[in-house]
Amino acid sequence: MKGRVNRDRLIAFLMLLPSIVLVFIFVYVFIGQTTYTSLTDSNAVQQLSRAQANFVGFQQYNSLFTNPLDYRFRMDLVNTVFFTVLFIAMCLGVGIGLAILLDQKVKGEGTLRTIFLFPMALSFVVTGVVWKWLFNPTYGINQLPTYFGLPPAQFRWFISEEKVLVFNWQNLPYIIAIIALGFVIFFAMRAWVRRRSTVGALLTALALLLMAWITFGGPSNLNGLPIPEYYGFNLALIAIVIAAGWQMSGYTMAMYLAGLRGISEDLREAARVDGASEVGVYRHVVLPLLAPITLSAIIILGHISLKIFDLVYVMGGGDNLYIDMPSINMWFTTFRAGDFAKGAAIAIIMLVMVAVVIVPYLISNLRKENEL
Amino acid sequence: MTAVTAPDARSKRAKPGQSRRIISRTVIYGLLIIAAIIFLIPVYMVLVTSFKSIDQVGVSTMWAFPTSFTLDSFTRAFELLSPNLINSLILVAFAVPLSAILGSLNGYVLSKWKFPGANIIFPLMLFGMFIPYQAVLIPMVQFLRSVGMYGGLPGLILVHVVYGLPITTLIFRNYYAEIPRELIESGQIDGAGFFGIYRWIMLPISAPGFVVVLIWQFTQIWNEFLFAVTITSPGSQPITVALQNMSGSQIVEWNLQMAGALLAALPTLIVYILLGRYFIRGLLAGSVKG
């Protein structure tokens, strides 16, 4: 019996082995190779002439952040930040709104849920094709006001060239330093209010240091750009946010709805007996309990938006820099322009951004599971 | 709002609340209906545009109902896209069952035959489903070239099976975790080995797990674009790539594009409408691990 079980253990491991090997090669070995490529000057011409790529260290990365010719990548980063924030905000807002409404024991809940979730079953390519038509400046939703006797709307959606919140990339170290200072001051004040004076004193000292660093021009040493470059929130991204949000809001709704169904009616009833209004029940009992779901949703949506490719490819096709993303830039740099090394560097930067979001999440999730 | 479950609590303060309740119900239904209409706008647009002939697609008639229904756009879109629809069918026919079977075996091993180090290997596998695939594309193309699978469907099938392993393994592992150890032990006492237990104990109760995984993988692979556009050549492109080519080309016949979008969306939509419950389970499995 014992020997048999041991033999079965071995068989079990051997059955898993092919999958382990495949994932090891296709994920980790490939990532290793991409990392190596990003440290070379590998490109299509070289490969065709069978020449060896030269090792150039971090030159590609350096170029992406400081070479005026690589402004597209910096535009992508700015776009990603604005897109991610708005996309997550829309999905969370719409998702929790719909979930709370559906949680009110409404008739036809099943049908409504199906309607809110069906875009999840579609391809981003289909979504892109359809919304590209809806956002067509002459034909699409711009025509809707005419049905109410109003002139057609003028916004050019995904081909708009307007931008707001314009800033000079050279000032980015300053901007980040000031935002960081804001956070430090906030937490310092919170620490003082909570009478945790050691923490408060440390944070105040840090704030003073930061302030001194900023006033004496420290951040400008971090600027590597020779000439000013102006970026901002490209309004064309609004179209992408709406299309992506239309597709993914149902997902957050489903997550929240699952969470709401997990909160016992007794708990809510107890709050009502204590005199809480229906709104109060949500504010003080239900929403706090949904906080972990919000965190999961932010992480999942965040990593999706950092990777978004199909939708932008279909709506912009790599030509429209106002909605460009790192994923698109990587693809065209690599497979159209043949600059493998630069493409690899963009890919690795994307991987790092996603890993920063996902790895802590995975670890905490699995740790929780092991504690059970 | 809680009248069904808590009549007592409500009746104490119900009298003046009656009209307020009616108002709040109206607001709730009103908001839900508006939301539903907004969510369905793209569907309306796809339907009215695809049933129109091209001369009816104009600025003034964009949102109007077609004056005469025609299936022309569908027959033309189908003619254009049918080779790609067939490619997609072949793709899912191989990739989906394969990744489900592998996922089931992996889940069985990882839930019932834990070995030292399994707690490290599993998260490392899971990480594979979150990575931006751009980070593996360049070596992947080189690898597929070197084994002669670049450009064709077998290469795409292989890639989908491999990158599907994390999610299918995860779903089955969590599904099998619910099965009590005693059942496995009683199987062992009866003399069943690794495969015997899988065949006679696990497999017969795996149907719901398989449904979730099959639906999930079907939707994912059918809808996938990045791998498809990178590693297939024109003859073996699946439907998503063909649809993008159609919309990206100079064809501005929107009725044709909308018909094409509908054709591309129909298979996953039908599955979703018929088996939505299982689809949602797959959806939540990817985020809320247990």
Interface residues (C-beta under 8 A of the other chain):
Chain A: M1 R4 V5 R7 D8 R9 I11 A12 F13 M15 L16 S19 I20 L22 V23 F26 V27 Y28 V29 F30 I31 Q33 T34 T37 V94 G97 L98 L101 L102 Q104 K105 V106 L112 T114 I115 F116 L117 F118 P119 M120 A121 L122 S123 F124 V125 V126 T127 G128 V129 V130 W131 K132 W133 L134 T138 Y139 G140 I141 Q143 L144 Y147 W246 Y251 A254 M255 A258 E265 R268 E269 R272 V273 E278 I293 S296 A297 I300 H303 L306 K307 F309 D310 Y313 V314 G317 S327 M330 W331 T334 F335 F340 G343 A344 I346 A347 I348 M350 L351 V354 A355 I358 V359 L362 I363 N365 L366 E369 N370
Chain B: M1 T2 V4 T5 A6 A9 S24 I28 Y29 L31 L32 A35 A36 F39 L40 I41 P42 M45 V46 T49 V57 G58 V59 M62 W63 L102 L105 N106 Y108 V109 L110 K112 W113 F115 N119 I121 F122 P123 L124 M125 L126 F127 G128 F130 I131 P132 Y133 Q134 A135 V136 L137 I138 P139 M140 Q142 F143 V159 V162 Y163 L165 P166 T169 Q188 G193 F194 F195 T219 W222 N223 E224 F225 L226 V229 T230 T240 L243 Q244 S247 G248 W254 Q257 M258 G260 A261 A264 A265 T268 L269 V271 Y272 I273 G276 F279 I280 L283 L284 G286 S287 V288 K289 G290
